[in-house]
């Protein structure tokens, strides 16, 4: 074998290894993109949105206020009987 044949074989091996590495890299990038898209699509389903949280908190505050009024009425009624 001549030196040029050995050199061409080594260059071919390096190109094959680079091709394999780039294909694995592209596959990983595609998986990451798919995962990111999936996360963005399912985020409203999996997590509470800030607007939903504000609406629910205002409802909860209203419920607590009404319960507090009822408790106060019960306490004043109990104290007035004695």
Backbone bond lengths (Angstrom), bond angles and torsions (degrees), N, CA, C in turn:
res aa  C-N    CA-C-N  psi(-1)  N-CA   C-N-CA  omega(-1)  CA-C   N-CA-C  phi
1 X - - - 1.459 - - 1.520 109.17 -
2 X 1.265 112.00 140.73 1.460 117.18 177.27 1.518 110.00 -87.18
3 X 1.287 115.57 165.91 1.462 121.42 -179.06 1.531 109.72 -65.87
4 X 1.310 117.75 -34.65 1.471 119.98 179.67 1.527 110.90 -65.50
5 X 1.330 117.15 -35.61 1.465 120.41 177.59 1.528 110.55 -66.68
6 X 1.335 115.89 -43.05 1.467 119.85 177.98 1.528 109.92 -63.32
7 X 1.316 116.24 -43.30 1.465 120.74 179.43 1.522 111.19 -62.28
8 X 1.331 116.92 -44.70 1.468 120.64 179.25 1.533 110.96 -65.13
9 X 1.316 117.97 -35.91 1.461 121.48 177.59 1.525 110.13 -65.87
10 X 1.344 116.39 -44.47 1.466 119.60 178.10 1.529 111.54 -64.03
11 X 1.322 117.05 -41.03 1.465 120.37 177.48 1.521 109.97 -63.80
12 X 1.310 117.47 -40.16 1.459 121.34 177.21 1.515 111.91 -62.33
13 X 1.342 116.98 -42.19 1.464 120.78 177.49 1.523 111.40 -64.81
14 X 1.317 117.01 -41.99 1.462 120.33 178.89 1.529 109.96 -63.68
15 X 1.319 117.64 -42.38 1.464 121.33 179.11 1.530 109.95 -64.83
16 X 1.331 117.61 -40.24 1.464 120.82 178.30 1.529 110.55 -64.11
17 X 1.323 117.22 -41.69 1.463 120.70 179.12 1.527 110.59 -66.86
18 X 1.318 116.92 -40.33 1.465 120.10 177.24 1.525 111.09 -65.18
19 X 1.322 116.64 -38.82 1.462 120.38 176.98 1.513 111.61 -63.08
20 X 1.333 116.34 -43.79 1.471 120.23 177.64 1.528 110.53 -62.60
21 X 1.350 116.43 -43.90 1.455 120.63 179.70 1.523 110.97 -62.81
22 X 1.314 117.81 -43.64 1.467 120.79 -179.79 1.525 111.37 -67.35
23 X 1.327 117.59 -35.91 1.464 118.85 178.04 1.526 110.56 -67.37
24 X 1.335 117.83 -39.98 1.466 120.71 176.34 1.523 110.89 -64.52
25 X 1.330 116.52 -39.73 1.451 121.18 178.71 1.524 110.89 -64.20
26 X 1.321 117.14 -43.18 1.462 121.13 178.61 1.529 110.82 -64.44
27 X 1.333 116.58 -38.67 1.466 120.54 178.32 1.529 110.79 -64.34
28 X 1.319 116.50 -41.63 1.461 120.68 178.79 1.521 110.99 -65.58
29 X 1.320 117.16 -41.45 1.463 121.06 177.92 1.519 110.31 -62.28
30 X 1.312 117.49 -41.69 1.468 120.71 178.26 1.524 111.33 -63.64
31 X 1.326 117.20 -39.58 1.466 120.25 177.53 1.520 110.90 -64.77
32 X 1.334 117.10 -41.33 1.465 120.65 178.93 1.522 110.33 -64.79
33 X 1.331 117.33 -42.47 1.466 120.33 178.07 1.523 111.15 -62.42
34 X 1.326 116.97 -41.78 1.465 120.22 178.80 1.520 110.52 -64.72
35 X 1.319 117.23 -40.36 1.456 121.39 179.13 1.525 110.74 -65.48
36 X 1.315 117.46 -42.12 1.465 121.21 178.97 1.536 110.50 -64.42
37 X 1.317 116.85 -42.89 1.461 120.34 178.20 1.520 110.44 -62.80
38 X 1.325 116.64 -42.31 1.458 121.38 178.59 1.523 110.55 -62.63
39 X 1.323 116.91 -42.38 1.468 120.38 179.12 1.526 110.95 -64.20
40 X 1.326 116.58 -42.43 1.465 119.94 -179.59 1.517 111.25 -67.48
41 X 1.320 117.16 -35.02 1.459 120.78 -179.61 1.526 111.19 -71.68
42 X 1.317 116.84 -41.31 1.462 121.06 -175.11 1.519 113.99 -90.82
43 X 1.317 118.00 -4.08 1.465 119.61 -176.57 1.526 112.48 -58.93
44 X 1.334 120.60 -46.29 1.470 118.28 179.17 1.527 113.05 -63.52
45 X 1.317 116.83 -25.70 1.458 119.57 179.57 1.522 111.86 -80.09
46 X 1.330 117.00 -32.80 1.463 121.14 -174.47 1.522 113.67 -93.03
47 X 1.311 117.53 -23.52 1.455 120.67 -174.44 1.520 110.30 -125.14
48 X 1.304 116.39 154.10 1.460 122.09 178.16 1.520 107.98 -82.34
49 X 1.314 115.78 128.25 1.452 119.70 177.62 1.523 110.02 -75.79
50 X 1.312 116.91 155.88 1.463 121.19 -177.51 1.527 111.06 -62.04
51 X 1.334 117.76 -38.69 1.469 119.76 179.49 1.522 110.74 -67.12
52 X 1.327 116.45 -39.94 1.468 119.70 176.88 1.521 110.60 -62.40
53 X 1.309 115.97 -40.59 1.461 120.78 -179.53 1.525 110.18 -62.80
54 X 1.335 116.90 -43.55 1.466 120.03 -179.74 1.519 110.68 -63.76
55 X 1.334 117.68 -42.51 1.467 121.25 -179.84 1.522 109.73 -64.35
56 X 1.333 117.15 -46.55 1.455 120.40 -179.67 1.523 111.21 -64.93
57 X 1.316 117.52 -38.08 1.459 119.92 179.17 1.519 111.01 -65.81
58 X 1.328 117.80 -38.95 1.467 118.79 178.77 1.527 110.35 -66.51
59 X 1.332 116.55 -37.69 1.459 119.80 176.34 1.533 110.65 -64.16
60 X 1.328 116.70 -44.01 1.462 120.16 179.39 1.526 111.59 -63.95
61 X 1.330 116.74 -40.03 1.460 119.62 178.12 1.530 110.66 -63.21
62 X 1.326 117.07 -39.11 1.464 120.61 176.52 1.515 111.77 -63.68
63 X 1.333 116.42 -42.15 1.461 120.05 178.67 1.522 110.96 -64.33
64 X 1.316 116.90 -42.16 1.467 120.46 179.48 1.522 110.42 -65.12
65 X 1.324 116.65 -40.25 1.468 119.80 179.39 1.522 110.76 -63.88
66 X 1.339 117.59 -42.26 1.465 119.45 179.34 1.524 110.75 -66.86
67 X 1.331 117.77 -39.64 1.464 120.32 177.08 1.528 110.95 -64.96
68 X 1.323 115.82 -37.94 1.464 119.60 178.46 1.525 110.89 -64.08
69 X 1.330 116.85 -39.90 1.473 120.32 177.47 1.528 110.51 -63.76
70 X 1.327 116.64 -42.24 1.458 119.84 178.93 1.530 111.22 -63.54
71 X 1.314 116.67 -41.98 1.464 120.04 178.43 1.524 110.59 -63.94
72 X 1.325 116.60 -42.06 1.464 119.90 177.64 1.530 111.11 -61.35
73 X 1.335 117.13 -40.85 1.457 120.66 178.34 1.528 110.90 -63.70
74 X 1.314 116.23 -41.20 1.466 119.62 178.47 1.523 110.24 -63.48
75 X 1.314 118.46 -44.32 1.454 121.83 -179.34 1.527 111.11 -65.09
76 X 1.315 116.81 -42.58 1.476 118.17 179.16 1.527 110.11 -66.06
77 X 1.317 118.32 -37.27 1.453 122.02 177.77 1.533 110.88 -65.28
78 X 1.328 116.46 -41.36 1.466 120.40 179.67 1.527 110.84 -67.37
79 X 1.313 118.60 -36.73 1.451 122.18 -178.36 1.524 111.00 -74.58
80 X 1.322 117.73 -33.06 1.450 119.73 -178.28 1.519 112.38 -73.68
81 X 1.341 117.96 -22.71 1.467 120.91 178.02 1.527 111.75 -71.73
82 X 1.282 120.18 -26.09 1.461 122.20 -176.10 1.453 109.97 -85.11
